[in-house]
């Protein structure tokens, strides 16, 4: 299970691990919930000195699968302190005058309501606010380009970021396959 978890981190979170993206999200289906929490605790211990954290945002009661958020706390904190982002999140019902952990708790609660997917999650993943607002306003239509997310602003800028994320992921996958330990692939904050 540990190796599978590591591979998922490399495959799905490389841009965050390498410090070019503030957060990544992935679904993990563990064999055993208690073991999964132990794995997360272990990785949180390893990641903490490197400026990274893992957090379960949602757990499916039927399958036991977990929605895991890997993030760089300081970077996410800067994003959440931006006045435009605070105003946007406040409009979505968030209390932004609190810690990163409390704002993530609010996001987790919104994910668990299962009424409507909280598309503001893009802000937490480092997507430009223009694109997050554009997606919500346009209901996912009329975008200028599509890659890791649907862009509503400058398509050239978005495509450059998509390419950076792809390159980062490809390089990390190759190094990991060559036997370089995951922790050695991480750029410290």
C-alpha positions in Angstrom: 0.0 0.0 0.0 2.9 2.4 0.8 4.4 2.1 -2.6 1.1 2.6 -4.3 0.5 5.7 -2.2 4.0 7.0 -3.2 3.3 6.4 -6.9 0.0 8.3 -6.6 1.8 11.2 -5.0 4.4 11.3 -7.8 1.8 10.9 -10.6 -0.9 13.3 -9.3 1.0 15.8 -7.1 4.4 16.3 -8.7 3.9 20.1 -9.4 3.0 20.6 -5.7 5.8 18.4 -4.5 8.3 20.4 -6.7 7.0 23.8 -5.5 5.4 25.0 -8.8 1.8 24.6 -7.6 0.3 25.3 -4.1 -2.0 22.3 -3.9 -3.0 19.1 -5.5 -6.0 16.8 -4.9 -6.4 13.1 -5.5 -8.7 10.2 -4.7 -7.2 7.3 -2.8 -8.9 4.0 -2.2 -7.1 2.3 0.7 -7.5 -1.3 1.7 -8.0 -0.3 5.3 -9.0 3.1 6.7 -6.9 2.8 9.8 -3.8 1.9 7.7 -4.5 4.8 5.4 -4.6 7.2 8.3 -1.2 5.8 9.5 0.2 6.3 6.0 -1.0 9.9 5.9 0.4 10.5 9.4 3.8 9.1 8.4 3.9 11.3 5.2 2.8 14.4 7.1 5.7 13.8 9.5 8.1 13.5 6.5 6.6 16.4 4.6 6.3 18.9 7.5 10.0 20.0 7.4 9.7 20.5 3.6 6.7 22.8 3.9 4.1 20.2 2.7 1.0 18.8 4.3 -1.6 16.2 3.5 -5.2 16.5 4.6 -8.3 14.3 4.1 -11.0 16.6 2.7 -13.7 13.9 2.3 -14.2 10.3 3.0 -16.8 8.2 1.1 -18.9 6.2 3.6 -19.7 3.6 1.0 -16.3 2.8 -0.5 -14.0 4.2 2.2 -12.1 6.2 -0.5 -10.5 9.4 0.6 -10.2 12.8 -1.2 -6.7 13.9 -0.2 -5.4 17.4 -0.5 -1.6 17.9 -0.7 -0.5 21.5 -0.2 2.1 24.0 0.7 0.7 25.8 3.7 2.7 29.0 3.5 1.8 29.4 -0.2 -1.8 28.6 0.4 -1.9 31.1 3.2 -0.6 33.8 0.9 -3.3 33.0 -1.6 -6.1 33.0 1.1 -4.9 36.4 2.4 -5.1 38.0 -1.0 -7.9 40.6 -0.8 -9.6 39.6 -4.1 -9.5 35.9 -3.1 -10.9 36.7 0.4 -13.7 38.7 -1.2 -14.5 35.9 -3.6 -14.5 33.2 -0.9 -16.6 35.4 1.4 -19.1 35.6 -1.5 -19.1 31.8 -1.6 -19.9 31.6 2.1 -16.5 31.2 3.7 -15.2 32.9 6.8 -11.8 34.1 5.6 -10.8 35.8 8.8 -9.4 32.7 10.2 -6.5 30.2 9.8 -5.7 28.1 6.7 -6.8 25.0 8.6 -10.2 26.5 9.4 -10.7 27.6 5.8 -9.8 24.0 4.7 -12.3 22.7 7.2 -15.0 24.9 5.6 -14.0 23.5 2.2 -14.2 20.0 3.6 -17.7 20.6 4.9 -18.8 22.0 1.6 -17.4 18.9 -0.2 -19.3 16.6 2.2 -22.7 18.3 1.6 -22.8 16.7 -1.8 -25.4 19.1 -3.0 -23.2 20.9 -5.5 -19.5 20.6 -6.1 -17.7 23.6 -4.6 -15.9 24.9 -7.7 -14.1 27.5 -5.7 -11.7 24.6 -4.9 -9.8 25.8 -7.9 -8.4 28.7 -5.7 -7.0 26.1 -3.3 -5.3 24.3 -6.2 -3.7 27.5 -7.4 -5.8 28.2 -10.4 -6.1 31.9 -11.3 -9.0 33.6 -9.7 -10.2 34.8 -13.1 -10.5 31.2 -14.3 -12.3 30.0 -11.2 -14.8 32.9 -11.4 -15.1 32.4 -15.1 -15.8 28.7 -14.7 -18.5 29.3 -12.1 -20.1 32.2 -14.1 -20.1 30.2 -17.4 -21.0 26.8 -15.9 -17.9 25.3 -17.4 -18.6 26.6 -21.0 -17.0 29.3 -23.2 -13.5 28.8 -21.9 -10.4 30.0 -23.8 -8.4 26.8 -23.4 -8.5 23.6 -21.4 -5.8 21.6 -19.7 -5.4 21.1 -16.0 -8.4 23.4 -15.6 -10.6 25.4 -17.9 -9.1 28.8 -18.5 -11.1 32.0 -19.0 -8.3 34.5 -19.1 -5.1 34.5 -21.2 -4.8 31.2 -23.0 -1.1 31.6 -23.6 -0.4 32.0 -19.9 -2.6 29.0 -19.0 -0.9 26.8 -21.7 2.6 27.7 -20.3 1.5 26.6 -16.9 -0.1 23.4 -18.2 3.2 22.6 -20.0 5.2 23.3 -16.8 3.0 21.0 -14.8 3.3 18.2 -17.4 7.0 18.6 -17.6 7.4 18.5 -13.9 5.2 15.4 -13.6 7.1 13.6 -16.4 10.5 14.4 -14.9 9.4 13.3 -11.4 7.9 10.0 -12.8 11.1 9.2 -14.6 13.3 9.9 -11.6 11.1 7.9 -9.4 11.1 5.0 -11.8 14.9 5.2 -11.7 14.8 4.6 -8.0 15.2 8.1 -6.6 13.3 8.3 -3.3 10.2 10.4 -3.3 11.5 12.7 -0.6 14.5 13.5 -2.8 12.1 14.8 -5.5 10.6 17.4 -3.2 11.7 21.0 -3.3 11.7 22.3 0.3 9.7 25.5 0.9 
